[in-house]
Amino acid sequence: MAAKKDIPTVIGQTRLEETVLKITKEIVIKFIEMGKVTPATFEETFNAVYRAVKNVTQEETMKLM
């Protein structure tokens, strides 16, 4: 039986990927609330935050292995 963390929560999406998206969303929402993100800069900011969160989680995951 596969470990629970290996079971996709959405088609093609692992639990880790889902968590990265949720964290990214929360960070970007805070930036919007603070007035640091506008509709014009949303896509660029979201992508930058997503990459940063994903890189950190991958680095930390590798340390645990």
DSSP file (Angstrom, degrees, kcal/mol; ACC not computed):
  #  RESIDUE AA STRUCTURE BP1 BP2  ACC     N-H-->O    O-->H-N    N-H-->O    O-->H-N    TCO  KAPPA ALPHA  PHI   PSI    X-CA   Y-CA   Z-CA
    1    1 A M              0   0    0      0, 0.0     3,-0.1     0, 0.0     2,-0.1   0.000 360.0 360.0 360.0 135.5    0.0    0.0    0.0
    2    2 A A        -     0   0    0      1,-0.1     5,-0.1     2,-0.1     2,-0.0  -0.369 360.0-101.1 -70.9 147.0    1.3    3.4   -0.9
    3    3 A A    >   -     0   0    0      1,-0.1     3,-1.6    -2,-0.1     4,-0.5  -0.355  32.0-115.8 -64.3 149.7    2.2    5.9    1.8
    4    4 A K  G >  S+     0   0    0      1,-0.3     3,-1.3     2,-0.2    -1,-0.1   0.845 113.7  60.2 -58.9 -35.5   -0.5    8.5    2.3
    5    5 A K  G 3  S+     0   0    0      1,-0.3    10,-0.7     9,-0.1    11,-0.3   0.708 100.5  57.0 -67.7 -17.7    1.9   11.3    1.2
    6    6 A D  G <  S+     0   0    0     -3,-1.6    -1,-0.3     8,-0.1    -2,-0.2   0.559  82.5  99.2 -88.5  -9.1    2.2    9.7   -2.2
    7    7 A I  S <  S-     0   0    0     -3,-1.3     8,-0.2    -4,-0.5     2,-0.0  -0.679  80.2-121.0 -82.6 121.6   -1.5    9.7   -2.9
    8    8 A P        -     0   0    0      0, 0.0     6,-0.2     0, 0.0     3,-0.1  -0.346  17.0-161.6 -62.0 139.0   -2.4   12.6   -5.2
    9    9 A T  S    S+     0   0    0      4,-2.0     2,-0.3     1,-0.3     5,-0.1   0.741  83.7  18.5 -91.0 -27.5   -4.9   15.0   -3.7
   10   10 A V  B >  S-A   13   0A   0      3,-1.2     3,-3.2     0, 0.0    -1,-0.3  -0.942 115.7 -68.8-134.1 154.9   -5.8   16.5   -7.1
   11   11 A I  T 3  S-     0   0    0     -2,-0.3     3,-0.1     1,-0.3    -2,-0.1  -0.219 122.0  -5.3 -50.2 117.9   -5.0   14.8  -10.4
   12   12 A G  T 3  S+     0   0    0      1,-0.2     2,-0.5    -4,-0.0    -1,-0.3   0.556 111.2 112.5  76.1   8.5   -1.2   15.0  -10.8
   13   13 A Q  B <   -A   10   0A   0     -3,-3.2    -4,-2.0     4,-0.0    -3,-1.2  -0.958  52.8-151.8-121.4 125.5   -0.8   17.0   -7.6
   14   14 A T     >  -     0   0    0     -2,-0.5     4,-2.2    -6,-0.2     5,-0.2  -0.366  33.2-104.8 -86.2 169.9    0.9   15.7   -4.5
   15   15 A R  H  > S+     0   0    0    -10,-0.7     4,-2.4    -8,-0.2     5,-0.2   0.884 122.1  53.9 -61.2 -38.9    0.2   16.8   -0.9
   16   16 A L  H  > S+     0   0    0    -11,-0.3     4,-2.5     2,-0.2    -1,-0.2   0.922 108.4  48.6 -62.7 -44.3    3.5   18.7   -0.9
   17   17 A E  H  > S+     0   0    0      1,-0.2     4,-2.2     2,-0.2    -1,-0.2   0.899 111.2  50.6 -62.4 -40.2    2.5   20.6   -4.1
   18   18 A E  H  X S+     0   0    0     -4,-2.2     4,-2.2     1,-0.2    -1,-0.2   0.911 110.8  49.0 -63.2 -42.1   -0.9   21.4   -2.6
   19   19 A T  H  X S+     0   0    0     -4,-2.4     4,-2.6     2,-0.2     5,-0.2   0.899 108.5  53.1 -64.7 -41.6    0.7   22.7    0.6
   20   20 A V  H  X S+     0   0    0     -4,-2.5     4,-2.5     1,-0.2    -1,-0.2   0.919 110.2  48.4 -60.3 -43.5    3.2   24.9   -1.4
   21   21 A L  H  X S+     0   0    0     -4,-2.2     4,-2.6     2,-0.2    -2,-0.2   0.911 111.5  49.3 -63.4 -42.3    0.2   26.4   -3.3
   22   22 A K  H  X S+     0   0    0     -4,-2.2     4,-2.2     2,-0.2    -2,-0.2   0.914 112.7  46.8 -64.3 -42.8   -1.7   27.1   -0.1
   23   23 A I  H  X S+     0   0    0     -4,-2.6     4,-2.3     2,-0.2    -2,-0.2   0.924 112.5  50.3 -64.7 -43.9    1.3   28.7    1.6
   24   24 A T  H  X S+     0   0    0     -4,-2.5     4,-2.7    -5,-0.2     5,-0.2   0.924 109.7  51.5 -58.9 -45.1    2.0   30.8   -1.5
   25   25 A K  H  X S+     0   0    0     -4,-2.6     4,-2.5     1,-0.2    -1,-0.2   0.923 109.9  48.8 -58.5 -46.3   -1.6   31.9   -1.6
   26   26 A E  H  X S+     0   0    0     -4,-2.2     4,-1.9     2,-0.2    -1,-0.2   0.895 112.2  48.4 -63.4 -40.7   -1.5   33.0    2.1
   27   27 A I  H  X S+     0   0    0     -4,-2.3     4,-2.1     2,-0.2    -1,-0.2   0.937 112.9  47.4 -64.9 -46.3    1.7   35.0    1.6
   28   28 A V  H  X S+     0   0    0     -4,-2.7     4,-2.4     1,-0.2    -2,-0.2   0.881 108.9  55.0 -64.8 -37.5    0.4   36.8   -1.5
   29   29 A I  H  X S+     0   0    0     -4,-2.5     4,-2.6    -5,-0.2    -1,-0.2   0.919 107.7  49.9 -60.3 -42.9   -2.9   37.6    0.3
   30   30 A K  H  X S+     0   0    0     -4,-1.9     4,-1.9     1,-0.2    -2,-0.2   0.905 109.5  51.3 -62.1 -40.9   -0.9   39.2    3.1
   31   31 A F  H  <>S+     0   0    0     -4,-2.1     5,-2.7     2,-0.2     6,-0.8   0.899 110.3  49.2 -62.1 -40.0    1.0   41.2    0.5
   32   32 A I  H ><5S+     0   0    0     -4,-2.4     3,-1.3     4,-0.2    -2,-0.2   0.932 109.8  51.1 -63.8 -45.8   -2.3   42.3   -1.1
   33   33 A E  H 3<5S+     0   0    0     -4,-2.6    -1,-0.2     1,-0.3    -2,-0.2   0.833 110.7  49.4 -60.7 -33.0   -3.6   43.4    2.3
   34   34 A M  T 3<5S-     0   0    0     -4,-1.9    -1,-0.3    -5,-0.2    -2,-0.2   0.522 116.4-115.6 -84.2  -5.6   -0.5   45.4    2.9
   35   35 A G  T < 5S+     0   0    0     -3,-1.3    -3,-0.2    -4,-0.5    -2,-0.1   0.652  83.4 119.6  81.3  15.9   -0.8   47.1   -0.5
   36   36 A K      < +     0   0    0     -5,-2.7     2,-0.4    -6,-0.2    -4,-0.2   0.639  67.5  54.1 -87.0 -15.5    2.5   45.6   -1.8
   37   37 A V        -     0   0    0     -6,-0.8    -2,-0.1    -9,-0.1    -1,-0.1  -0.973  63.7-175.4-124.5 134.0    0.8   43.7   -4.7
   38   38 A T    >>  -     0   0    0     -2,-0.4     4,-1.1     1,-0.0     3,-0.9  -0.740  44.9 -99.9-116.1 168.0   -1.4   45.2   -7.3
   39   39 A P  T 34 S+     0   0    0      0, 0.0     4,-0.4     0, 0.0     3,-0.3   0.852 124.3  56.2 -55.9 -32.4   -3.4   43.5  -10.1
   40   40 A A  T 34 S+     0   0    0      1,-0.2     4,-0.2     2,-0.1     3,-0.1   0.801 116.4  34.0 -70.2 -28.4   -0.6   44.6  -12.5
   41   41 A T  T <> S+     0   0    0     -3,-0.9     4,-2.6     1,-0.1     5,-0.2   0.389  90.3  99.1-107.7   2.8    2.1   42.8  -10.4
   42   42 A F  H  X S+     0   0    0     -4,-1.1     4,-3.2    -3,-0.3     5,-0.2   0.934  83.2  45.7 -57.5 -52.5    0.1   39.9   -9.1
   43   43 A E  H  > S+     0   0    0     -4,-0.4     4,-2.4     1,-0.2     5,-0.2   0.919 115.4  46.4 -61.4 -45.6    1.3   37.2  -11.6
   44   44 A E  H  > S+     0   0    0     -4,-0.2     4,-2.1     2,-0.2    -1,-0.2   0.921 116.1  45.5 -62.2 -44.3    5.0   38.2  -11.2
   45   45 A T  H  X S+     0   0    0     -4,-2.6     4,-2.7     2,-0.2     5,-0.3   0.927 112.1  50.6 -66.2 -45.6    4.7   38.3   -7.4
   46   46 A F  H  X S+     0   0    0     -4,-3.2     4,-2.8    -5,-0.2    -2,-0.2   0.930 112.1  47.7 -58.9 -46.1    2.8   35.0   -7.2
   47   47 A N  H  X S+     0   0    0     -4,-2.4     4,-2.4    -5,-0.2    -1,-0.2   0.901 112.6  48.7 -62.8 -41.2    5.3   33.2   -9.4
   48   48 A A  H  X S+     0   0    0     -4,-2.1     4,-2.1    -5,-0.2    -2,-0.2   0.921 114.3  44.9 -65.5 -43.9    8.3   34.6   -7.4
   49   49 A V  H  X S+     0   0    0     -4,-2.7     4,-2.8     2,-0.2     5,-0.3   0.916 112.3  52.6 -66.3 -42.8    6.7   33.6   -4.0
   50   50 A Y  H  X S+     0   0    0     -4,-2.8     4,-2.8    -5,-0.3     5,-0.2   0.932 110.2  47.6 -58.7 -47.1    5.8   30.2   -5.4
   51   51 A R  H  X S+     0   0    0     -4,-2.4     4,-2.6     1,-0.2    -1,-0.2   0.910 112.9  49.2 -61.6 -42.0    9.3   29.5   -6.6
   52   52 A A  H  X S+     0   0    0     -4,-2.1     4,-2.2     2,-0.2    -2,-0.2   0.936 113.6  44.9 -64.0 -46.8   10.8   30.6   -3.3
   53   53 A V  H  X S+     0   0    0     -4,-2.8     4,-2.4     1,-0.2     5,-0.2   0.915 114.4  49.4 -63.9 -43.3    8.4   28.5   -1.2
   54   54 A K  H  X S+     0   0    0     -4,-2.8     4,-2.4    -5,-0.3    -2,-0.2   0.909 110.2  50.7 -64.0 -42.2    8.9   25.5   -3.5
   55   55 A N  H  X S+     0   0    0     -4,-2.6     4,-2.4    -5,-0.2    -1,-0.2   0.918 111.7  47.8 -61.4 -44.1   12.7   25.8   -3.3
   56   56 A V  H  X S+     0   0    0     -4,-2.2     4,-2.5     2,-0.2     5,-0.2   0.922 112.6  48.0 -64.2 -44.5   12.7   26.0    0.5
   57   57 A T  H  X S+     0   0    0     -4,-2.4     4,-2.4     1,-0.2    -1,-0.2   0.893 112.3  49.3 -66.2 -37.9   10.4   23.0    0.8
   58   58 A Q  H  X S+     0   0    0     -4,-2.4     4,-2.2    -5,-0.2    -1,-0.2   0.916 111.7  49.1 -65.9 -41.9   12.5   20.9   -1.6
   59   59 A E  H  X S+     0   0    0     -4,-2.4     4,-1.7     1,-0.2    -2,-0.2   0.926 113.8  45.7 -62.0 -44.6   15.7   21.9    0.3
   60   60 A E  H  X S+     0   0    0     -4,-2.5     4,-1.3     1,-0.2    -1,-0.2   0.876 110.9  53.0 -67.2 -37.9   14.2   20.9    3.6
   61   61 A T  H  X S+     0   0    0     -4,-2.4     4,-0.7     1,-0.2     3,-0.3   0.903 108.0  51.4 -63.4 -41.1   12.8   17.7    2.2
   62   62 A M  H >< S+     0   0    0     -4,-2.2     3,-0.7     1,-0.2    -1,-0.2   0.858 105.4  55.9 -65.0 -35.4   16.3   16.7    0.9
   63   63 A K  H 3< S+     0   0    0     -4,-1.7    -1,-0.2     1,-0.2    -2,-0.2   0.830 104.6  54.1 -64.9 -31.6   17.8   17.4    4.4
   64   64 A L  H 3<        0   0    0     -4,-1.3    -1,-0.2    -3,-0.3    -2,-0.2   0.664 360.0 360.0 -77.7 -16.2   15.3   14.9    5.9
   65   65 A M    <<        0   0    0     -4,-0.7    -1,-0.2    -3,-0.7    -2,-0.2   0.455 360.0 360.0 -88.0 360.0   16.3   12.1    3.5
